[in-house]
Amino acid sequence: MKRDWEPSKERSRWEPDPLTKASEAFPDYYEAYYHVGVVETRLGHKNEARRAFQRAIDLSGGRYAWAEFGFGYLLYLEEKPEEAVTIIAGGWKRTRVHPLVI
């Protein structure tokens, strides 16, 4: 049974979602790309999520650790734990967020 709050695996290609609109309207807004990556990850669209997280990392000049955490999580889901740890550790060095808060 699907609950109302669960993301749907189906996506309308006719109308972009608000985060995609935001990232298109403000192409340098790296936080929007991070959130697009989160949504794409939840929907199981790993390639799109990877592109969004990488775009957030690139736009932020590597200063937005959350995008690195998201990218690392994707690597973990792809059963690449060593790569995941490397990416996440890089983000961890740039933030003071406690890992249990993530």
C-alpha positions in Angstrom: 0.0 0.0 0.0 1.4 3.4 -1.0 1.1 6.2 1.5 0.5 9.8 0.5 3.9 10.9 1.8 5.9 8.3 -0.1 7.6 9.4 -3.3 6.2 7.9 -6.5 8.5 6.1 -8.9 6.7 7.7 -11.7 7.5 11.2 -12.8 5.7 13.4 -15.1 7.9 14.5 -18.0 5.3 17.1 -18.9 5.8 19.4 -15.9 9.1 19.9 -14.1 9.1 19.7 -10.3 9.7 22.9 -8.3 13.3 22.0 -7.5 14.1 21.5 -11.1 12.5 24.8 -11.9 14.5 26.5 -9.2 17.8 25.0 -10.4 17.0 26.1 -14.0 15.9 29.6 -12.9 19.0 30.1 -10.7 21.7 27.9 -12.3 24.3 28.9 -9.7 22.2 28.0 -6.7 24.1 24.9 -5.6 21.7 24.1 -2.8 18.9 23.5 -5.3 21.0 21.0 -7.1 21.7 19.2 -3.8 18.0 18.9 -3.1 17.3 17.7 -6.7 19.9 15.0 -5.9 18.1 14.0 -2.7 14.8 13.7 -4.6 16.3 11.8 -7.4 18.0 9.4 -5.0 14.6 8.8 -3.2 13.0 8.1 -6.6 15.8 5.6 -7.5 17.2 7.8 -10.3 20.8 7.3 -9.4 22.4 8.8 -12.6 20.3 12.0 -12.3 21.1 12.1 -8.6 24.8 11.8 -9.3 24.7 14.6 -11.8 22.8 16.9 -9.4 25.1 16.2 -6.5 28.2 16.7 -8.7 26.7 20.0 -10.0 26.2 21.2 -6.5 29.8 20.2 -5.6 31.2 22.0 -8.6 29.1 25.1 -8.2 30.0 25.4 -4.5 33.7 25.0 -5.3 33.7 21.9 -3.0 32.5 24.0 0.0 29.0 22.4 0.3 29.6 19.3 2.3 26.0 18.1 2.1 26.4 17.5 -1.6 29.4 15.4 -0.9 27.4 13.4 1.8 24.7 12.8 -0.8 27.2 11.7 -3.4 28.9 9.4 -0.9 25.5 7.9 0.0 24.9 7.1 -3.6 28.3 5.3 -3.7 27.3 3.4 -0.6 24.0 2.4 -2.3 26.0 1.2 -5.3 28.1 -1.0 -2.9 31.3 1.1 -3.3 32.0 1.7 0.4 35.6 2.7 0.1 34.8 5.4 -2.4 31.8 6.5 -0.2 34.0 6.9 2.8 36.5 8.9 0.9 33.9 11.4 -0.4 32.1 11.6 2.9 35.3 12.2 4.8 36.2 15.0 2.5 32.8 16.7 3.2 33.2 15.9 6.9 36.5 17.9 7.0 34.6 21.0 5.7 31.8 21.0 8.2 31.2 20.9 11.9 28.0 18.8 11.6 28.0 15.8 13.9 27.7 12.5 11.8 24.8 11.3 14.0 22.7 14.4 13.0 22.9 13.5 9.3 
